[in-house]
């Protein structure tokens, strides 16, 4: 297990394996967060021929990640500022991503369908989207219960937008995982 954000456990290796990340792929961590917990380990998997996009709405977060990229002389990672709720706001080409991740991102917005629409725009046909977010259970930590994602509604929205649900799984004690393929 990997500790992500303190007390919320997410099995990062399971996420990478379920999404089928391989060498040479173009992947995006959409809503990467301040330490880009999932972005940096992806570099090892995609290798020098692959590329990782670390996407966030907070420019200060991206500046911190950019510093680490410069210090470590990383050539195959790019930070991208975006408001994922706005269609075509993300400076990633249409149909260019092999794998997209929305990890602990959707509970932060009420415009989840808009975020899915923007994500799908960037995905290649037959590419994967892995969503991991807080389970709809009451906990003494994490987002309020009313902000958590309803898995059934998310699946219905995703299917209407052209995604096929491939797998439902637990990514740890507090998070669900959904794996989709773009049709």
C-alpha positions in Angstrom: 0.0 0.0 0.0 1.1 3.6 -0.6 0.2 6.4 1.7 -1.4 9.2 -0.2 -2.2 12.5 1.4 -1.7 11.2 5.0 -4.4 9.0 6.3 -6.2 8.0 3.0 -4.7 4.8 1.7 -4.6 4.1 -2.0 -2.7 1.2 -3.6 -0.9 3.1 -6.3 0.7 0.0 -7.9 -2.8 -1.6 -8.2 -4.0 1.6 -10.0 -1.1 1.5 -12.5 -1.5 -2.2 -13.1 -5.3 -2.0 -13.6 -4.9 0.9 -16.0 -2.4 -1.1 -18.1 0.3 1.6 -18.1 3.2 0.5 -20.2 6.5 1.9 -21.6 6.1 4.5 -24.3 2.5 5.6 -23.3 1.2 9.1 -23.0 -0.6 9.4 -19.6 -2.2 12.2 -17.7 -2.8 12.7 -14.0 -5.7 15.0 -14.0 -5.9 16.9 -10.8 -2.4 15.8 -9.8 -2.3 17.7 -6.5 0.6 19.4 -4.7 3.1 16.5 -4.7 2.0 14.8 -7.8 2.0 11.5 -5.9 0.9 9.5 -8.9 2.6 11.5 -11.7 6.2 10.9 -10.7 6.0 7.1 -10.2 4.4 6.9 -13.7 7.7 8.2 -15.2 9.4 5.0 -14.4 6.7 3.0 -16.1 6.3 5.0 -19.3 10.1 5.3 -19.6 12.0 7.8 -21.8 9.7 7.2 -24.8 6.6 7.9 -22.8 5.2 11.1 -21.4 3.4 12.1 -18.2 1.2 15.2 -18.0 0.7 16.5 -14.5 -2.5 18.6 -14.7 -4.0 20.9 -12.0 -6.0 24.1 -11.6 -3.7 25.6 -9.0 -0.7 27.3 -10.5 1.3 27.2 -7.3 1.1 23.4 -7.3 2.4 23.3 -10.9 5.2 25.7 -10.0 6.3 23.3 -7.2 6.2 20.3 -9.6 8.1 22.3 -12.3 10.9 23.0 -9.8 11.2 19.3 -9.1 11.2 18.5 -12.8 14.1 21.0 -13.3 16.1 19.8 -10.3 15.8 16.2 -11.4 16.3 17.0 -15.1 13.1 15.2 -16.1 12.5 15.5 -19.8 9.3 13.5 -20.3 6.9 15.2 -17.8 5.0 18.3 -18.5 2.8 20.4 -16.1 -0.4 21.7 -17.6 -2.7 24.3 -16.0 -6.3 23.6 -16.6 -9.8 24.0 -15.4 -11.1 20.5 -16.3 -14.7 21.7 -16.0 -14.3 23.7 -19.2 -14.3 21.8 -22.5 -11.0 22.3 -24.5 -9.4 24.2 -21.6 -6.6 21.7 -21.2 -3.6 22.1 -23.4 -3.3 18.5 -24.3 -4.2 17.5 -27.9 -7.4 15.7 -28.8 -7.2 11.9 -28.8 -3.6 11.8 -27.6 -3.7 10.0 -24.2 -3.3 6.3 -23.7 -4.3 6.4 -20.1 -6.0 9.1 -18.0 -6.3 9.2 -14.2 -8.8 11.1 -12.1 -7.6 10.3 -8.6 -9.3 12.1 -5.7 -10.4 14.8 -8.2 -14.1 14.4 -8.9 -15.3 14.9 -5.3 -13.9 18.4 -5.6 -16.4 19.5 -8.2 -20.1 19.5 -8.8 -19.4 19.6 -12.6 -18.3 15.9 -12.8 -19.9 15.3 -16.2 -18.0 18.3 -17.6 -14.7 16.9 -16.3 -15.5 13.6 -17.9 -16.2 15.3 -21.2 -12.9 17.2 -21.1 -11.0 14.0 -20.2 -12.7 12.0 -22.9 -11.7 14.6 -25.5 -8.0 14.0 -24.8 -8.3 10.2 -24.8 -7.5 8.0 -27.8 -10.0 5.5 -29.0 -9.7 2.3 -26.9 -7.7 4.1 -24.2 -8.3 3.8 -20.5 -9.7 6.1 -17.8 -9.1 5.1 -14.2 -11.2 7.0 -11.6 -10.4 6.5 -7.9 -12.3 8.5 -5.3 -13.6 8.4 -1.8 -16.1 5.7 -1.0 -19.6 6.9 0.0 -19.1 6.0 3.6 -19.0 8.2 6.7 -15.5 8.7 7.9 -13.9 11.0 10.5 -11.6 12.3 7.7 -11.8 13.0 4.0 -14.4 15.1 2.2 -18.0 15.5 3.6 -20.3 12.6 2.7 -22.4 14.9 0.5 -19.3 15.8 -1.7 -18.4 12.2 -2.4 -19.0 10.7 -5.8 -22.0 8.4 -6.3 -20.5 5.5 -8.3 -23.7 4.5 -10.0 -24.4 8.0 -11.3 -20.8 8.4 -12.4 -21.0 5.1 -14.4 -24.2 6.2 -16.1 -22.8 9.6 -17.0 -19.6 7.9 -18.3 -21.5 5.4 -20.4 -23.7 8.2 -22.0 -20.4 10.0 -22.9 -19.0 7.0 -24.8 -17.1 5.1 -22.1 -17.5 1.4 -21.3 -17.1 0.3 -17.7 -14.5 -2.5 -17.6 -13.9 -3.0 -13.9 -15.1 -1.9 -10.5 -12.6 -2.5 -7.6 -11.4 -1.2 -4.3 -8.1 0.8 -4.3 -7.8 0.7 -0.6 -10.0 0.8 2.5 -11.4 4.3 1.7 -11.5 4.5 -2.1 -13.3 2.9 -4.9 -11.8 2.4 -8.4 -13.5 2.4 -11.8 -11.8 1.5 -15.0 -13.3 2.6 -18.3 -12.4 2.3 -22.0 -13.2 5.0 -24.6 -15.3 3.5 -27.4 
